[in-house]
Amino acid sequence: MSDLKARFDQAVAESKSLPEKPDNMTLLKIYALFKQASSGDVEGDRPGMTDFVGRAKWDAWNALKGKSNEQAMQDYIDLIESLK
């Protein structure tokens, strides 16, 4: 697990210096995988209709409900590697 956590932390650092900015759907996926890996399943109410960004982030994170922290970390690492 500590090796996976170290690789995850490295991928988080690398995500800040990608060669080009990913599209919005990819950014949502990066956000959702990060939140699932670090916090687990989404909690709280879905943001209202006027909070478009918050609602999109909540929906992306909620779509990963039930995915283990370890699997989310590995998926995050794989996604960042594919964007380099």
N, CA, C and O atoms as a CHARMM CRD file, in Angstrom:
* protein
*
  336
    1    1 MET  N      0.82100  -1.20000   0.00000 PROA 1      0.00000
    2    1 MET  CA     0.00000   0.00000   0.00000 PROA 1      0.00000
    3    1 MET  C      0.86300   1.26200   0.00000 PROA 1      0.00000
    4    1 MET  O      0.53300   2.22200  -0.69600 PROA 1      0.00000
    5    2 SER  N      1.95500   1.28400   0.76000 PROA 2      0.00000
    6    2 SER  CA     2.78200   2.49000   0.83100 PROA 2      0.00000
    7    2 SER  C      3.41900   2.80500  -0.51900 PROA 2      0.00000
    8    2 SER  O      3.61700   3.97500  -0.84700 PROA 2      0.00000
    9    3 ASP  N      3.74500   1.77000  -1.31200 PROA 3      0.00000
   10    3 ASP  CA     4.29100   1.99300  -2.64200 PROA 3      0.00000
   11    3 ASP  C      3.23500   2.64700  -3.53300 PROA 3      0.00000
   12    3 ASP  O      3.53800   3.57400  -4.28500 PROA 3      0.00000
   13    4 LEU  N      2.00200   2.16200  -3.44500 PROA 4      0.00000
   14    4 LEU  CA     0.90600   2.73200  -4.22200 PROA 4      0.00000
   15    4 LEU  C      0.67800   4.18600  -3.80600 PROA 4      0.00000
   16    4 LEU  O      0.48300   5.05200  -4.65800 PROA 4      0.00000
   17    5 LYS  N      0.70000   4.45000  -2.51600 PROA 5      0.00000
   18    5 LYS  CA     0.50300   5.82100  -2.00600 PROA 5      0.00000
   19    5 LYS  C      1.61600   6.73600  -2.50100 PROA 5      0.00000
   20    5 LYS  O      1.35600   7.88200  -2.86700 PROA 5      0.00000
   21    6 ALA  N      2.84200   6.24700  -2.51500 PROA 6      0.00000
   22    6 ALA  CA     3.97000   7.04400  -3.00000 PROA 6      0.00000
   23    6 ALA  C      3.81100   7.34400  -4.49300 PROA 6      0.00000
   24    6 ALA  O      4.07100   8.46400  -4.93400 PROA 6      0.00000
   25    7 ARG  N      3.38700   6.34600  -5.26600 PROA 7      0.00000
   26    7 ARG  CA     3.18700   6.55800  -6.70500 PROA 7      0.00000
   27    7 ARG  C      2.01700   7.50500  -6.94800 PROA 7      0.00000
   28    7 ARG  O      2.04900   8.30900  -7.88000 PROA 7      0.00000
   29    8 PHE  N      0.97500   7.41100  -6.10500 PROA 8      0.00000
   30    8 PHE  CA    -0.17200   8.31100  -6.19200 PROA 8      0.00000
   31    8 PHE  C      0.26500   9.75100  -5.91200 PROA 8      0.00000
   32    8 PHE  O     -0.08500  10.66900  -6.65400 PROA 8      0.00000
   33    9 ASP  N      1.03400   9.94100  -4.83300 PROA 9      0.00000
   34    9 ASP  CA     1.52400  11.27900  -4.48800 PROA 9      0.00000
   35    9 ASP  C      2.39000  11.84800  -5.61100 PROA 9      0.00000
   36    9 ASP  O      2.32600  13.04200  -5.90300 PROA 9      0.00000
   37   10 GLN  N      3.19200  10.99900  -6.23300 PROA 10     0.00000
   38   10 GLN  CA     4.01800  11.42500  -7.36300 PROA 10     0.00000
   39   10 GLN  C      3.13700  11.84300  -8.54200 PROA 10     0.00000
   40   10 GLN  O      3.40700  12.85300  -9.19100 PROA 10     0.00000
   41   11 ALA  N      2.09400  11.07500  -8.81600 PROA 11     0.00000
   42   11 ALA  CA     1.17900  11.40000  -9.91700 PROA 11     0.00000
   43   11 ALA  C      0.44800  12.71500  -9.64800 PROA 11     0.00000
   44   11 ALA  O      0.21400  13.49500 -10.57100 PROA 11     0.00000
   45   12 VAL  N      0.08400  12.96500  -8.38400 PROA 12     0.00000
   46   12 VAL  CA    -0.56700  14.23100  -8.02000 PROA 12     0.00000
   47   12 VAL  C      0.38100  15.39300  -8.33700 PROA 12     0.00000
   48   12 VAL  O     -0.03300  16.40400  -8.90500 PROA 12     0.00000
   49   13 ALA  N      1.64300  15.24100  -7.96600 PROA 13     0.00000
   50   13 ALA  CA     2.63100  16.28800  -8.25400 PROA 13     0.00000
   51   13 ALA  C      2.79400  16.47200  -9.76300 PROA 13     0.00000
   52   13 ALA  O      2.87300  17.60100 -10.24700 PROA 13     0.00000
   53   14 GLU  N      2.84400  15.36800 -10.50300 PROA 14     0.00000
   54   14 GLU  CA     3.01300  15.44000 -11.95200 PROA 14     0.00000
   55   14 GLU  C      1.79000  16.02600 -12.64700 PROA 14     0.00000
   56   14 GLU  O      1.90800  16.60900 -13.72500 PROA 14     0.00000
   57   15 SER  N      0.61800  15.87400 -12.03700 PROA 15     0.00000
   58   15 SER  CA    -0.61200  16.39400 -12.65900 PROA 15     0.00000
   59   15 SER  C     -0.58600  17.91400 -12.76600 PROA 15     0.00000
   60   15 SER  O     -1.29400  18.49400 -13.59000 PROA 15     0.00000
   61   16 LYS  N      0.22100  18.55300 -11.94300 PROA 16     0.00000
   62   16 LYS  CA     0.30900  20.01200 -11.95200 PROA 16     0.00000
   63   16 LYS  C      1.23100  20.53500 -13.04600 PROA 16     0.00000
   64   16 LYS  O      1.27200  21.73900 -13.29800 PROA 16     0.00000
   65   17 SER  N      1.96900  19.64300 -13.69600 PROA 17     0.00000
   66   17 SER  CA     2.90600  20.08200 -14.73900 PROA 17     0.00000
   67   17 SER  C      2.76500  19.24200 -16.01000 PROA 17     0.00000
   68   17 SER  O      3.76100  18.85000 -16.61800 PROA 17     0.00000
   69   18 LEU  N      1.53200  18.97200 -16.40000 PROA 18     0.00000
   70   18 LEU  CA     1.29600  18.23200 -17.63800 PROA 18     0.00000
   71   18 LEU  C      1.66700  19.11000 -18.83100 PROA 18     0.00000
   72   18 LEU  O      1.59400  20.33600 -18.74400 PROA 18     0.00000
   73   19 PRO  N      2.06500  18.49000 -19.94700 PROA 19     0.00000
   74   19 PRO  CA     2.48800  19.27400 -21.10800 PROA 19     0.00000
   75   19 PRO  C      1.38900  20.21000 -21.63200 PROA 19     0.00000
   76   19 PRO  O      1.68200  21.31900 -22.08000 PROA 19     0.00000
   77   20 GLU  N      0.13700  19.76900 -21.57600 PROA 20     0.00000
   78   20 GLU  CA    -0.96600  20.63200 -21.98000 PROA 20     0.00000
   79   20 GLU  C     -2.15800  20.39400 -21.05700 PROA 20     0.00000
   80   20 GLU  O     -2.31100  19.31700 -20.48100 PROA 20     0.00000
   81   21 LYS  N     -3.00200  21.42500 -20.92900 PROA 21     0.00000
   82   21 LYS  CA    -4.14700  21.32600 -20.03300 PROA 21     0.00000
   83   21 LYS  C     -5.17600  20.35300 -20.62000 PROA 21     0.00000
   84   21 LYS  O     -5.57400  20.49200 -21.77700 PROA 21     0.00000
   85   22 PRO  N     -5.60500  19.36700 -19.81800 PROA 22     0.00000
   86   22 PRO  CA    -6.62000  18.41300 -20.30300 PROA 22     0.00000
   87   22 PRO  C     -7.96200  19.10900 -20.52800 PROA 22     0.00000
   88   22 PRO  O     -8.21400  20.19000 -19.99500 PROA 22     0.00000
   89   23 ASP  N     -8.82100  18.46600 -21.33100 PROA 23     0.00000
   90   23 ASP  CA   -10.16000  19.01100 -21.55400 PROA 23     0.00000
   91   23 ASP  C    -10.98600  18.89700 -20.26500 PROA 23     0.00000
   92   23 ASP  O    -10.57600  18.22700 -19.31800 PROA 23     0.00000
   93   24 ASN  N    -12.12800  19.54500 -20.24000 PROA 24     0.00000
   94   24 ASN  CA   -12.94400  19.61000 -19.02000 PROA 24     0.00000
   95   24 ASN  C    -13.40000  18.23700 -18.52600 PROA 24     0.00000
   96   24 ASN  O    -13.42100  17.99500 -17.31900 PROA 24     0.00000
   97   25 MET  N    -13.76300  17.34100 -19.43400 PROA 25     0.00000
   98   25 MET  CA   -14.21100  16.01300 -19.00700 PROA 25     0.00000
   99   25 MET  C    -13.06000  15.25200 -18.33300 PROA 25     0.00000
  100   25 MET  O    -13.27000  14.55600 -17.33900 PROA 25     0.00000
  101   26 THR  N    -11.86500  15.38600 -18.87200 PROA 26     0.00000
  102   26 THR  CA   -10.69800  14.73200 -18.27000 PROA 26     0.00000
  103   26 THR  C    -10.37400  15.35800 -16.92000 PROA 26     0.00000
  104   26 THR  O    -10.02500  14.65400 -15.97200 PROA 26     0.00000
  105   27 LEU  N    -10.48800  16.68800 -16.83300 PROA 27     0.00000
  106   27 LEU  CA   -10.25200  17.35700 -15.55400 PROA 27     0.00000
  107   27 LEU  C    -11.24400  16.87600 -14.49700 PROA 27     0.00000
  108   27 LEU  O    -10.87500  16.68800 -13.33700 PROA 27     0.00000
  109   28 LEU  N    -12.49200  16.67700 -14.89000 PROA 28     0.00000
  110   28 LEU  CA   -13.48800  16.15500 -13.94700 PROA 28     0.00000
  111   28 LEU  C    -13.11700  14.74800 -13.48500 PROA 28     0.00000
  112   28 LEU  O    -13.26800  14.40700 -12.31200 PROA 28     0.00000
  113   29 LYS  N    -12.63100  13.93600 -14.42600 PROA 29     0.00000
  114   29 LYS  CA   -12.23200  12.57300 -14.07100 PROA 29     0.00000
  115   29 LYS  C    -11.03900  12.59100 -13.10900 PROA 29     0.00000
  116   29 LYS  O    -11.00000  11.82200 -12.14800 PROA 29     0.00000
  117   30 ILE  N    -10.07000  13.47000 -13.37200 PROA 30     0.00000
  118   30 ILE  CA    -8.91400  13.61200 -12.47700 PROA 30     0.00000
  119   30 ILE  C     -9.38900  14.01000 -11.08400 PROA 30     0.00000
  120   30 ILE  O     -8.96000  13.43600 -10.08400 PROA 30     0.00000
  121   31 TYR  N    -10.27900  15.00100 -11.03000 PROA 31     0.00000
  122   31 TYR  CA   -10.81800  15.47400  -9.74800 PROA 31     0.00000
  123   31 TYR  C    -11.52200  14.34500  -9.00400 PROA 31     0.00000
  124   31 TYR  O    -11.26900  14.11100  -7.82200 PROA 31     0.00000
  125   32 ALA  N    -12.41300  13.64700  -9.71300 PROA 32     0.00000
  126   32 ALA  CA   -13.21500  12.59700  -9.08200 PROA 32     0.00000
  127   32 ALA  C    -12.33100  11.45800  -8.55800 PROA 32     0.00000
  128   32 ALA  O    -12.54200  10.96600  -7.45000 PROA 32     0.00000
  129   33 LEU  N    -11.35400  11.04700  -9.34900 PROA 33     0.00000
  130   33 LEU  CA   -10.45900   9.97200  -8.90600 PROA 33     0.00000
  131   33 LEU  C     -9.63200  10.40600  -7.70100 PROA 33     0.00000
  132   33 LEU  O     -9.40500   9.62000  -6.78100 PROA 33     0.00000
  133   34 PHE  N     -9.17800  11.67300  -7.71000 PROA 34     0.00000
  134   34 PHE  CA    -8.42500  12.17600  -6.57300 PROA 34     0.00000
  135   34 PHE  C     -9.27900  12.16100  -5.31000 PROA 34     0.00000
  136   34 PHE  O     -8.83500  11.69900  -4.25900 PROA 34     0.00000
  137   35 LYS  N    -10.49900  12.66700  -5.41500 PROA 35     0.00000
  138   35 LYS  CA   -11.38500  12.72600  -4.24900 PROA 35     0.00000
  139   35 LYS  C    -11.73600  11.32400  -3.75800 PROA 35     0.00000
  140   35 LYS  O    -11.76200  11.08300  -2.55100 PROA 35     0.00000
  141   36 GLN  N    -12.00500  10.40000  -4.67400 PROA 36     0.00000
  142   36 GLN  CA   -12.34900   9.03300  -4.28000 PROA 36     0.00000
  143   36 GLN  C    -11.16100   8.37100  -3.59800 PROA 36     0.00000
  144   36 GLN  O    -11.32800   7.66400  -2.60400 PROA 36     0.00000
  145   37 ALA  N     -9.95800   8.59600  -4.12800 PROA 37     0.00000
  146   37 ALA  CA    -8.74800   7.99500  -3.55400 PROA 37     0.00000
  147   37 ALA  C     -8.42700   8.57400  -2.18600 PROA 37     0.00000
  148   37 ALA  O     -7.97700   7.85300  -1.29600 PROA 37     0.00000
  149   38 SER  N     -8.65400   9.86000  -2.01400 PROA 38     0.00000
  150   38 SER  CA    -8.24600  10.50200  -0.75800 PROA 38     0.00000
  151   38 SER  C     -9.35600  10.59200   0.28500 PROA 38     0.00000
  152   38 SER  O     -9.06800  10.64700   1.48100 PROA 38     0.00000
  153   39 SER  N    -10.62300  10.61000  -0.14500 PROA 39     0.00000
  154   39 SER  CA   -11.72900  10.80200   0.80900 PROA 39     0.00000
  155   39 SER  C    -12.76500   9.69000   0.81700 PROA 39     0.00000
  156   39 SER  O    -13.59200   9.62800   1.72700 PROA 39     0.00000
  157   40 GLY  N    -12.73700   8.81500  -0.17200 PROA 40     0.00000
  158   40 GLY  CA   -13.75500   7.76500  -0.24000 PROA 40     0.00000
  159   40 GLY  C    -15.01300   8.28100  -0.93500 PROA 40     0.00000
  160   40 GLY  O    -14.97300   9.27100  -1.66500 PROA 40     0.00000
  161   41 ASP  N    -16.12400   7.59800  -0.69600 PROA 41     0.00000
  162   41 ASP  CA   -17.37300   7.94400  -1.36600 PROA 41     0.00000
  163   41 ASP  C    -17.82100   9.35900  -1.02700 PROA 41     0.00000
  164   41 ASP  O    -17.60100   9.85800   0.07700 PROA 41     0.00000
  165   42 VAL  N    -18.45900   9.99300  -2.01700 PROA 42     0.00000
  166   42 VAL  CA   -18.98000  11.35000  -1.84300 PROA 42     0.00000
  167   42 VAL  C    -20.02700  11.37200  -0.73300 PROA 42     0.00000
  168   42 VAL  O    -20.81100  10.43600  -0.57500 PROA 42     0.00000
  169   43 GLU  N    -20.02100  12.45700   0.02500 PROA 43     0.00000
  170   43 GLU  CA   -21.01100  12.63900   1.08300 PROA 43     0.00000
  171   43 GLU  C    -21.66800  13.99800   0.89400 PROA 43     0.00000
  172   43 GLU  O    -21.13200  14.86100   0.19900 PROA 43     0.00000
  173   44 GLY  N    -22.80700  14.18500   1.50100 PROA 44     0.00000
  174   44 GLY  CA   -23.48800  15.46500   1.40600 PROA 44     0.00000
  175   44 GLY  C    -24.44800  15.51200   0.23900 PROA 44     0.00000
  176   44 GLY  O    -24.52200  14.58900  -0.57200 PROA 44     0.00000
  177   45 ASP  N    -25.17600  16.60200   0.17100 PROA 45     0.00000
  178   45 ASP  CA   -26.18500  16.77200  -0.86400 PROA 45     0.00000
  179   45 ASP  C    -25.57200  17.26600  -2.16300 PROA 45     0.00000
  180   45 ASP  O    -24.53800  17.93300  -2.17800 PROA 45     0.00000
  181   46 ARG  N    -26.24500  16.91700  -3.24900 PROA 46     0.00000
  182   46 ARG  CA   -25.82900  17.38100  -4.56400 PROA 46     0.00000
  183   46 ARG  C    -26.05800  18.90100  -4.63800 PROA 46     0.00000
  184   46 ARG  O    -27.11700  19.38500  -4.23900 PROA 46     0.00000
  185   47 PRO  N    -25.06900  19.65300  -5.14500 PROA 47     0.00000
  186   47 PRO  CA   -25.24700  21.10300  -5.26100 PROA 47     0.00000
  187   47 PRO  C    -26.44600  21.46700  -6.13300 PROA 47     0.00000
  188   47 PRO  O    -26.87500  20.68100  -6.97700 PROA 47     0.00000
  189   48 GLY  N    -26.97200  22.65300  -5.92200 PROA 48     0.00000
  190   48 GLY  CA   -28.15800  23.11000  -6.64300 PROA 48     0.00000
  191   48 GLY  C    -27.90500  23.36900  -8.11500 PROA 48     0.00000
  192   48 GLY  O    -26.77000  23.34500  -8.59100 PROA 48     0.00000
  193   49 MET  N    -29.00900  23.62000  -8.82700 PROA 49     0.00000
  194   49 MET  CA   -28.95700  23.82100 -10.27900 PROA 49     0.00000
  195   49 MET  C    -28.10000  25.01400 -10.69300 PROA 49     0.00000
  196   49 MET  O    -27.55300  25.01700 -11.79600 PROA 49     0.00000
  197   50 THR  N    -27.97200  26.02200  -9.83800 PROA 50     0.00000
  198   50 THR  CA   -27.21400  27.21100 -10.21500 PROA 50     0.00000
  199   50 THR  C    -25.71400  27.03600 -10.03600 PROA 50     0.00000
  200   50 THR  O    -24.93700  27.83100 -10.56400 PROA 50     0.00000
  201   51 ASP  N    -25.29100  26.01400  -9.30500 PROA 51     0.00000
  202   51 ASP  CA   -23.86400  25.75200  -9.09300 PROA 51     0.00000
  203   51 ASP  C    -23.40700  24.70100 -10.11000 PROA 51     0.00000
  204   51 ASP  O    -23.25500  23.52400  -9.78200 PROA 51     0.00000
  205   52 PHE  N    -23.19300  25.15200 -11.34600 PROA 52     0.00000
  206   52 PHE  CA   -22.87700  24.22300 -12.43400 PROA 52     0.00000
  207   52 PHE  C    -21.58700  23.45500 -12.19400 PROA 52     0.00000
  208   52 PHE  O    -21.53600  22.24200 -12.39400 PROA 52     0.00000
  209   53 VAL  N    -20.54200  24.16100 -11.76300 PROA 53     0.00000
  210   53 VAL  CA   -19.24100  23.52700 -11.55700 PROA 53     0.00000
  211   53 VAL  C    -19.30500  22.54800 -10.38500 PROA 53     0.00000
  212   53 VAL  O    -18.85700  21.40700 -10.49900 PROA 53     0.00000
  213   54 GLY  N    -19.86000  22.99300  -9.27000 PROA 54     0.00000
  214   54 GLY  CA   -19.98600  22.12800  -8.09900 PROA 54     0.00000
  215   54 GLY  C    -20.80800  20.89200  -8.39100 PROA 54     0.00000
  216   54 GLY  O    -20.48300  19.79700  -7.93400 PROA 54     0.00000
  217   55 ARG  N    -21.87600  21.06900  -9.15200 PROA 55     0.00000
  218   55 ARG  CA   -22.75100  19.95400  -9.50900 PROA 55     0.00000
  219   55 ARG  C    -22.01400  18.95200 -10.40600 PROA 55     0.00000
  220   55 ARG  O    -22.13400  17.74200 -10.21800 PROA 55     0.00000
  221   56 ALA  N    -21.25600  19.45900 -11.37600 PROA 56     0.00000
  222   56 ALA  CA   -20.50100  18.57400 -12.27600 PROA 56     0.00000
  223   56 ALA  C    -19.44800  17.79200 -11.50100 PROA 56     0.00000
  224   56 ALA  O    -19.26100  16.59800 -11.73100 PROA 56     0.00000
  225   57 LYS  N    -18.75900  18.46800 -10.57800 PROA 57     0.00000
  226   57 LYS  CA   -17.75000  17.78700  -9.75700 PROA 57     0.00000
  227   57 LYS  C    -18.40600  16.72300  -8.88200 PROA 57     0.00000
  228   57 LYS  O    -17.90300  15.60400  -8.78000 PROA 57     0.00000
  229   58 TRP  N    -19.53100  17.07200  -8.24800 PROA 58     0.00000
  230   58 TRP  CA   -20.23300  16.13500  -7.36800 PROA 58     0.00000
  231   58 TRP  C    -20.67900  14.91000  -8.16900 PROA 58     0.00000
  232   58 TRP  O    -20.50900  13.77700  -7.72000 PROA 58     0.00000
  233   59 ASP  N    -21.24900  15.13800  -9.35500 PROA 59     0.00000
  234   59 ASP  CA   -21.72400  14.03400 -10.19600 PROA 59     0.00000
  235   59 ASP  C    -20.57500  13.12200 -10.61800 PROA 59     0.00000
  236   59 ASP  O    -20.71300  11.89900 -10.60700 PROA 59     0.00000
  237   60 ALA  N    -19.44300  13.71700 -10.98900 PROA 60     0.00000
  238   60 ALA  CA   -18.28200  12.91600 -11.40500 PROA 60     0.00000
  239   60 ALA  C    -17.77300  12.06700 -10.24800 PROA 60     0.00000
  240   60 ALA  O    -17.44800  10.89400 -10.42800 PROA 60     0.00000
  241   61 TRP  N    -17.70500  12.66000  -9.06300 PROA 61     0.00000
  242   61 TRP  CA   -17.24200  11.92900  -7.88500 PROA 61     0.00000
  243   61 TRP  C    -18.25000  10.85300  -7.50500 PROA 61     0.00000
  244   61 TRP  O    -17.86300   9.72800  -7.18900 PROA 61     0.00000
  245   62 ASN  N    -19.53700  11.18400  -7.53400 PROA 62     0.00000
  246   62 ASN  CA   -20.58500  10.23400  -7.16200 PROA 62     0.00000
  247   62 ASN  C    -20.60400   9.02000  -8.09300 PROA 62     0.00000
  248   62 ASN  O    -20.98100   7.92400  -7.67800 PROA 62     0.00000
  249   63 ALA  N    -20.19800   9.21400  -9.34700 PROA 63     0.00000
  250   63 ALA  CA   -20.16900   8.10500 -10.31000 PROA 63     0.00000
  251   63 ALA  C    -19.15700   7.03400  -9.90300 PROA 63     0.00000
  252   63 ALA  O    -19.22800   5.90300 -10.38300 PROA 63     0.00000
  253   64 LEU  N    -18.22100   7.38100  -9.02500 PROA 64     0.00000
  254   64 LEU  CA   -17.19800   6.42500  -8.57900 PROA 64     0.00000
  255   64 LEU  C    -17.56200   5.76100  -7.25200 PROA 64     0.00000
  256   64 LEU  O    -16.74800   5.03500  -6.68200 PROA 64     0.00000
  257   65 LYS  N    -18.75500   5.99700  -6.76400 PROA 65     0.00000
  258   65 LYS  CA   -19.18100   5.45300  -5.46800 PROA 65     0.00000
  259   65 LYS  C    -18.94700   3.93400  -5.42800 PROA 65     0.00000
  260   65 LYS  O    -19.32400   3.20800  -6.34700 PROA 65     0.00000
  261   66 GLY  N    -18.32400   3.48600  -4.35700 PROA 66     0.00000
  262   66 GLY  CA   -18.06800   2.05900  -4.17900 PROA 66     0.00000
  263   66 GLY  C    -16.67800   1.61900  -4.64600 PROA 66     0.00000
  264   66 GLY  O    -16.22500   0.52700  -4.30500 PROA 66     0.00000
  265   67 LYS  N    -16.00900   2.46100  -5.41700 PROA 67     0.00000
  266   67 LYS  CA   -14.64800   2.12000  -5.87500 PROA 67     0.00000
  267   67 LYS  C    -13.69800   2.25300  -4.68700 PROA 67     0.00000
  268   67 LYS  O    -13.76100   3.23400  -3.94500 PROA 67     0.00000
  269   68 SER  N    -12.83000   1.27800  -4.51000 PROA 68     0.00000
  270   68 SER  CA   -11.90100   1.30600  -3.37500 PROA 68     0.00000
  271   68 SER  C    -10.88100   2.42800  -3.54100 PROA 68     0.00000
  272   68 SER  O    -10.59900   2.87100  -4.65500 PROA 68     0.00000
  273   69 ASN  N    -10.33600   2.87600  -2.41800 PROA 69     0.00000
  274   69 ASN  CA    -9.30900   3.91600  -2.44900 PROA 69     0.00000
  275   69 ASN  C     -8.12400   3.45600  -3.29000 PROA 69     0.00000
  276   69 ASN  O     -7.57300   4.22800  -4.07500 PROA 69     0.00000
  277   70 GLU  N     -7.73200   2.18800  -3.11900 PROA 70     0.00000
  278   70 GLU  CA    -6.58200   1.65700  -3.84500 PROA 70     0.00000
  279   70 GLU  C     -6.83000   1.65500  -5.35300 PROA 70     0.00000
  280   70 GLU  O     -5.95200   2.03100  -6.13000 PROA 70     0.00000
  281   71 GLN  N     -8.03800   1.22700  -5.76800 PROA 71     0.00000
  282   71 GLN  CA    -8.34600   1.19900  -7.19800 PROA 71     0.00000
  283   71 GLN  C     -8.41300   2.61600  -7.76100 PROA 71     0.00000
  284   71 GLN  O     -7.97300   2.85800  -8.88500 PROA 71     0.00000
  285   72 ALA  N     -8.96200   3.55600  -6.98600 PROA 72     0.00000
  286   72 ALA  CA    -9.02300   4.94500  -7.43400 PROA 72     0.00000
  287   72 ALA  C     -7.61200   5.52300  -7.57800 PROA 72     0.00000
  288   72 ALA  O     -7.33400   6.26300  -8.52200 PROA 72     0.00000
  289   73 MET  N     -6.72200   5.18000  -6.63900 PROA 73     0.00000
  290   73 MET  CA    -5.33400   5.64000  -6.73800 PROA 73     0.00000
  291   73 MET  C     -4.68700   5.10800  -8.00700 PROA 73     0.00000
  292   73 MET  O     -4.03500   5.85500  -8.73700 PROA 73     0.00000
  293   74 GLN  N     -4.86800   3.81400  -8.27300 PROA 74     0.00000
  294   74 GLN  CA    -4.26000   3.20800  -9.45900 PROA 74     0.00000
  295   74 GLN  C     -4.84300   3.82100 -10.73200 PROA 74     0.00000
  296   74 GLN  O     -4.10100   4.09300 -11.67600 PROA 74     0.00000
  297   75 ASP  N     -6.14500   4.04000 -10.77200 PROA 75     0.00000
  298   75 ASP  CA    -6.77900   4.65200 -11.94300 PROA 75     0.00000
  299   75 ASP  C     -6.26400   6.07800 -12.15700 PROA 75     0.00000
  300   75 ASP  O     -6.04900   6.50700 -13.29100 PROA 75     0.00000
  301   76 TYR  N     -6.07200   6.79800 -11.06100 PROA 76     0.00000
  302   76 TYR  CA    -5.53600   8.16700 -11.13200 PROA 76     0.00000
  303   76 TYR  C     -4.12500   8.14300 -11.71600 PROA 76     0.00000
  304   76 TYR  O     -3.80500   8.91600 -12.61900 PROA 76     0.00000
  305   77 ILE  N     -3.29000   7.25300 -11.19500 PROA 77     0.00000
  306   77 ILE  CA    -1.91100   7.11600 -11.68600 PROA 77     0.00000
  307   77 ILE  C     -1.91900   6.80700 -13.17900 PROA 77     0.00000
  308   77 ILE  O     -1.18300   7.42600 -13.94600 PROA 77     0.00000
  309   78 ASP  N     -2.74900   5.85400 -13.59200 PROA 78     0.00000
  310   78 ASP  CA    -2.81900   5.45500 -15.00000 PROA 78     0.00000
  311   78 ASP  C     -3.26800   6.61800 -15.88900 PROA 78     0.00000
  312   78 ASP  O     -2.73900   6.81600 -16.98300 PROA 78     0.00000
  313   79 LEU  N     -4.25200   7.38300 -15.40300 PROA 79     0.00000
  314   79 LEU  CA    -4.74900   8.51300 -16.18900 PROA 79     0.00000
  315   79 LEU  C     -3.67700   9.58800 -16.35900 PROA 79     0.00000
  316   79 LEU  O     -3.47500  10.09300 -17.46400 PROA 79     0.00000
  317   80 ILE  N     -2.99400   9.93700 -15.28200 PROA 80     0.00000
  318   80 ILE  CA    -1.94200  10.95400 -15.36600 PROA 80     0.00000
  319   80 ILE  C     -0.81800  10.47200 -16.29300 PROA 80     0.00000
  320   80 ILE  O     -0.29600  11.24900 -17.09300 PROA 80     0.00000
  321   81 GLU  N     -0.44900   9.19600 -16.18400 PROA 81     0.00000
  322   81 GLU  CA     0.59100   8.65000 -17.08600 PROA 81     0.00000
  323   81 GLU  C      0.17100   8.77400 -18.54700 PROA 81     0.00000
  324   81 GLU  O      0.99900   9.07500 -19.40700 PROA 81     0.00000
  325   82 SER  N     -1.11200   8.54300 -18.83500 PROA 82     0.00000
  326   82 SER  CA    -1.58800   8.61100 -20.21900 PROA 82     0.00000
  327   82 SER  C     -1.59600  10.03900 -20.76500 PROA 82     0.00000
  328   82 SER  O     -1.61700  10.24000 -21.97900 PROA 82     0.00000
  329   83 LEU  N     -1.57900  11.03000 -19.87000 PROA 83     0.00000
  330   83 LEU  CA    -1.62400  12.43400 -20.29100 PROA 83     0.00000
  331   83 LEU  C     -0.24500  13.05900 -20.45800 PROA 83     0.00000
  332   83 LEU  O     -0.12700  14.18200 -20.94800 PROA 83     0.00000
  333   84 LYS  N      0.79700  12.34000 -20.05500 PROA 84     0.00000
  334   84 LYS  CA     2.15500  12.89300 -20.14200 PROA 84     0.00000
  335   84 LYS  C      2.65900  12.87200 -21.57500 PROA 84     0.00000
  336   84 LYS  O      3.78300  13.29800 -21.84000 PROA 84     0.00000
